[in-house]
Amino acid sequence: MTDMKRILDGKGYSFFFVPPEAKVIEAIRLMDQKKVGFLLVMDGERTEGVFSERDVVKLMGRTGPSVLDRPVSDVMVTEVYHVHLNTSVDECMGLMSERGIRHVPVMDGSMVVGIVSIRDIVREVVADREIVIKGLENYIESVEHRS
C-alpha cells in the first residue's frame, strides 16, 4: 500500500510557510508566486497554524479587503492535522474526508518534511487502481490464451 513517503518521493519534499506576523496580503502573494494553495504558519521550526486559499475566500466574504493588512496569526487555522511518512494513502484520505481538509503536513518525527494535497492523494489512488486493473487484464488474457 502506498504511503506518504512514496508520494513525497515523487513530488518532492518541499513546503512553503510564513511567520505568524506576516500580513495576509504577503501570504497571498507567496501562494501566488509559488503556485500553491496552502501555507504553514511557522515560528522558527514550530508550526503555529495553517493558511489556505479557502481561508482567504472566507475572510474576504466576512470582512472585506481590510483583512489583507492583518497578521496571518489573527486569521490562521490553529488546529493542524498531520500525517507521518508511513501513513497510508487510505488513512490520509480518511483524515482529509473526516476533517474536511484539502492539505496535510507530513511529519518525520517532529519535523515537517512536506505537504500532501487531496490532489496528490487522488492521483495516487487512481494510479494504484490502474495498476490493479492492468494486472487483472494481463491475468485474464493469459487465462484466455491457455483455453
Buried (B, 14 or more C-beta within 10 A) or exposed (E): EBBBBBBBEEBEBEBBBBBBEBBBBBBBEBBEEEEBBBBBBBEEEEBBBBBBBBBBEEBBEEEEEEBBEBBBBEBBBEEBBBBBBEBBBBBBBEBBEEEEBBBBBBBBEEEBBBBBBBEBBEBBBEEBEEEEEEEEEEEEEEEEEEE
